[in-house]
Amino acid sequence: DVLNYNSSRSGYSVQWIDSLSYVWPTETDNFVARLSGFFVPTETDNYYFRIKADDRCQLYFSKTGLPKDK
């Protein structure tokens, strides 16, 4: 399960990304990316989020910031 990957797993790496638009390496097979961050809206409104993958992807939100509340 990708949510259990951490720095002790073989092949694990960490990279800071400072932009919402990022191009991942396309020559990598069996590629997994896990991103975390914060969204703090400036006003009450409807917001739309989009993710894209060629195989499988999941998007989780938590009102508390706790993983168990995803």
N, C-alpha and C positions, 0 to 999 in steps of 0.2 A: 504494500500500500504506500503510495507516494507521500501521503501525509506523515508517515513515520520515518522518512529519510532524514538523516542528519549528518553532521560532519564526520561521524565515525564510519559511514558507509563508503566503500570503495568507489571512486569516481565522482564523489560529491564535490562540488565547488560553489563558491559564493561570488557574486558579482553585483555591484551597485549599478542600478539603472535609474537615470534621472529624467526620463522622458516617457510619456505614455506610448509613443510609437517607437518600437524597437524591432530590428530584424535579427532573427535568430539564425545561427549557422544551419544551412540547409544540407550540408554533407554529413550530418550526424544522424545515425539510425538509433532507434530506441531512445529518443530524446525526451526528457522530462524537465519542465520548468515549474517552479512554485514561486509565486510572487505574493508579497504581503505589503500592506500599506494602509493608509488612512484616507477616508473621504470625509471632509467636513464641509457641508454645504453652506454657502453664504446667505441663502434665503430658503424659505419653505417653498417648494415647487415639486414638480414631477421630474425625476432624473432617470435617464436611460443608460444602461451599461451593456456593452457588447464584447463578447469574446469570440475568438475564431481559432479553429484547430483543424488539422486534416484527419485526425482520428477521434480523439476524445478530449473533452475539457469539462471543467466544473468551476462554478463561481459561487463562493460562499460570502455571506455577510453576517455580521454580528452587531447587534445594538449595544452590546456590552464590551466588545473587544476580547472576550474570552473564547478560546477555541471550542469549548464545549457548547457554546451558544450559536454555533454557525448555522 
